[in-house]
């Protein structure tokens, strides 16, 4: 079978859009109120050691995808159990992001349209992208990211007159513990979700590439998230904690006299691109995992079925938007912790020991 390869640039673009994903839709660190931007910085700092672990795992086993690494670390029997867990996690994560986007469209753009229609359209596009392969998905990201960054930059500049810098003060008014808790939430969503990229970065051409791609992609996305969080605080102030889609609400207040208004449409385009990228990556990895688990020759044969199941699950996973927000901010970071931290650290330690002892992997 043809071995897919992506360049470092393509990997960085794909990772950046993935991290921005639904974090731009839902916002980050809202529980820290006007210190949300500090929580974003804390989340990045928390993630850096884990980023090195993720990169190290891929560097130790270049050319091996996530599910092959799991098999090497945990053996054939227990490895299948862990593989099933990660198939579930990527499938669930893709469905959650899809629902985030569906709720956004249903709330602010098409309230009279059935949400299942929006989800189905997104699902079909993601299915098509995944069937084309990771090379095509990565190449598409290189075309999208300059447009996304340009829109973010222009909208940010246009937002400056709406700032009220007193909204950022007083710093640490809720205490550092609140910021730390919010930072842990940011660590989990979206940064530590990038562990699933071990199911993508096996296609990188160089052994040193994972370090470069991980660091550059995380820093690019992290800087964007921090600056947009500062913008949202500057415009919304104390309302930040109580709005469901802070970036959209903040930008909807921006107008340049009567000449330029309703620029939140441009933000919606950014949301579409980032959500499409994140869902597509999750669907791709879930299909690869199922293919490895059942020894299928080509994961492409199950993409349509898995993609439609993901779409249906995204529609049924929550009853309403309040349930979605509660899970995203109160439950998800604890639910995802074993997938993002516990299992990867154990995996890394086992692989390090095997490599140092000269055990064939």
N, C-alpha and C positions, 0 to 999 in steps of 0.2 A: 504494500500500500504506500502511496505517496506520502513522504514525510514533510509536514508543513513547517515552515520556518518564518520567523518574523524578526525584523531588525530591532535594535535598541530603541530607535526613535518611535517605531510603531508600538513597541511595548510600553514606552513612557506615555504616549498619547492615550492608549487603551486604559492604562492604570489610572491616569488622571481623570478621565471621564467617568470611570467606574467609581472612584472615591467621591467625586462630586455628586454622582447619582442622585439618590433621593435625599441626601443631606442638604442639597440646595432647596428642595421642595419643602421639607419639614423644618429646616433650620437645626442648629446644634446648640447645646448648652443653655437652653431656655430657662431651666430651673435656677441658674445662677443670675438671672435677671440682667442687670447692666454689667455684670462681670462675665457674661457669656463668652466674650472674646478672650478673656484670660483662661476660661475653661477649655476653649479650643486649643490654645497654646499648651496647656497642661496635658491635654489628650494626646497631642503630637509627641511631646516629651516622653510620656508614658509608653508610647508605641515604639519609639526608636530601638530599645533593646530587642523587642520582639521582631522588628523589621530585620535586624541583623541575623536573628535566628532563622527567619523565613529564607533569607538570602543564602545563609550558610547551608541549609538543607538542600536547596537547589544546586548550589555550587559543588556540594559533595557528590551529588548524583545528577550530573548534567545529562540532558536528554531523556530523563525519566519523568513521567507525569505524576501528578499527585497520587493516583491510585497504584501506580507501580512502586512509588516510595512507601506508601502504606504497607504494601505487601512485603517489601524488603524489611521494614522496621518491625512489623508485628507477626510476620509469618502468614502462611496461606489460610489457616483456619481463623485465627483472631483477626487477621488482616481483612477478611471478608466482612466481619462484623463492623469494623471501623469504617470500611469502604461504604457500607450501607448507611452508616451514620452521616457520612459526608455527602452521599448522594441525596439523602433527605435534607441536609442543611442547605445545600446549594439550590435544590428544588424549592424549599420553603422560602429562602432568601429571595429568589427570583419572583415568587408569588407575592411576597410582601412588598417588594419594590413596584411590581405591577399594580398592586392595589393602592399604594401611595399615589401613583400617577392617576389611577382611575378616580380616586376621591378628589384629587386636585381638579381634574377636568369637570367632574360632576358638580363640584362646589362653585367654581369661579367662571366656568366657560359654558358648559352644556348641561344645566340642571334639568332640562326637560328630556334629555336623551338617556336611555337606559345605560347604566354603567357597564353592563356586560358587552354592549356594542363597542365602547371605547376600549375595554380590555381585549376584546377579540381582535380589533384592528392592530393594537400593539403586539399581541401575541403572534398574529400572522406575519408581521414584519420581522419579528425576532426569529421566528421559525425559518423564514427565508434566509436571513443572515447566517444563522447557524448551519444551515444546509450548505451554504457557500463555503464555510470553513473559517478557521481562526485567522488565516492569512488575509482573507477578504475583510473580515471584521476589523482587524488591526489597521489595514490600509484605509478603510473608511474613516477610522478615528483620526488619522492624520489629516484628512480633508476637513473634518468637522471641527477639530480643536481650534484652528485659527479663527474660525467664524465665532465659535463659542466665546473665546477669550476676547475677541474684538467687541462683541456685544456686551459682555460683562464690564469691560473697561469703559466703553462709551456711556453705558447706563450709570456706572459708578460716578463718572465725572459729572453727569447731568444731575445726579442726586445730591451733590455737595451743597448747593444752596438751601436744601431742605434740612440740613443737619442742625441739630441743637446739641452742641458739644457738652452742655451741662448734663445731658442724659447719661453720659458715661460715668459721671461722678455721683456719689462718692465711691471710690475704688475699694473693693473688698468690704462693702457695707454689710453683706450677709455672712461674713467670716470666711476664712480659707477652707473650712470643712465643706461648706456648700459648694465652693468652686472645685474642690477636689472630687466630690461626688459627681458633679456635672462633667468634670474632666474625664472621669472613668466612663461616663456615658458616651462622650465624644471618642474616647479610645476604642470603645467597642463598636460604635456606629459613627463614622464609617471606616476608620483606619484599620482595625484588626480584622475586618471582613476580607482584607486583601490576602489572607492566607490562602484563599481558594485560587489565587493566581499561580500557585504551584501546579494547578491543572492547565495553565497556559504557558508559563515561562520555560517549560521543557523545550519549547520551540525556539528559544533564543539561541543565537549562533555561537556566542562566546561563553566560557565558563565564568568569567568575571562580570558578565552582563547583569545577573540578578541584583547585585549590589548597586550598580549604577542606575538600573531601571527603577528599582524599588525606591531608592533615595530621591531621585529626581522627580518621579511621579508623585510621591507622597508630599514632597516639599511644594511642588507646583499647586497641587490640589489644596494642601494645607494653607498656603498663603492666600489663595482665593477665598477659602472658607472663613479665614480670620478677618479679612478685609470686608467681606460681605456681612459678617456678623456685626462688625463695628458700624457699618452703614445702617443695618437694621435697627441697632440700638440708638444710633443718632437720630433716626427718623421716628421710630415708634416709641422709644423710651420704655416706660413701665408696662406698655401694652405687649411687649415682646413675648412675655410668658403666656399670654392668653390668646394669641392669634394662631391659627392652625398652619398658615402658610406665610411666614413673616416676610420672606423676600418679595413675594407677589404683592402683599399688602403695602410694604414699604415703597416699592417702585410705582404702585398705582397712585401714590400721592405726589409723584414727581411730574411737573409740567414746566415747560419753557414758554412763558406768556401763553398766548392762544395758538402759537404756531406748532408746538410739539407736545402732544398729550397722549394718554393711553399707551405709554411705551411698555406697559407690563406684557403686551403681546410678545415683545422680543424676549422677555424672561421666560415666557411659556415655551418658546422655541428651544431655549437652553435646557429647560426641564425635559422636553421631549427627547432631545439628543442624549442627555445623560441617563435618563431612565431606559431608553432603548439599549444603550451600551451595557448597562449593568444587568438588565434582564437577559440580554443575549449571552453575556459571559456566563451567567449562572446556568442558563439552559444548556449551553455548550458543555460545561463541566459535568453537569448532571447526566447528560447523554453519554459523554465519554466514560463516566463511572459505570453506568449501566452496561455499556458495551464491554468494558473490561471485566465486569462481574460475571457476565454470561458468555464471555469469549466470542463476541460478535466480530465479524470481519470489518464492519463499517458502522460507526455510531450513527451515520446519517439515516439509516433505515428506521430509526426510532424517534427522530427529532419531531416529526409531526405529532405523533401520539403523545410524547412527553410534553411538548409545547402546549397542546390543547388541554392536557390534564393540569398543567401549571396555570393556564388561563382560568379554567373552571375553579381550581382551588383558590386562586386570588379573589374570585368573586364571592366565595363562600367562607373565607377565612375569618372575616369580621362581620358583625351585624350592622355596625355603623361607624362613623368617623371617630367618635369618642373612644370606642373600644380600640380602634387602630392607634390612636395617640397614646392611650394608656399602655398598650403593649410596647410601643416604640420607645417610650421614655422611662417606664417603670419596670418592665419585665425583660425586655430584649437583652440588655447587657448581661444579666445573670443567665439567661437561657443560652446565650452564645458563648459564654466564658469557656466551657469545656472544649468547644470546637475551635476557638480562637487561641487559647492559651494552654490549657492542660494537655490535650492530646499532642499539639505541635511540639511542646517542650519535651515531652516524653519521647516523641519520635526523633527529635534532634539528638537527644542524649544517646538513644540506642544506636542511631546511625554513626555518631561520632565514635562510640566504642567499637563498633564493627569495623569501621574504616581503620582505626588505630591498631586494631588487632590483626589487620590484614585479611579479615573474612571477606570472601568474594561476595560482592553485592551487585 
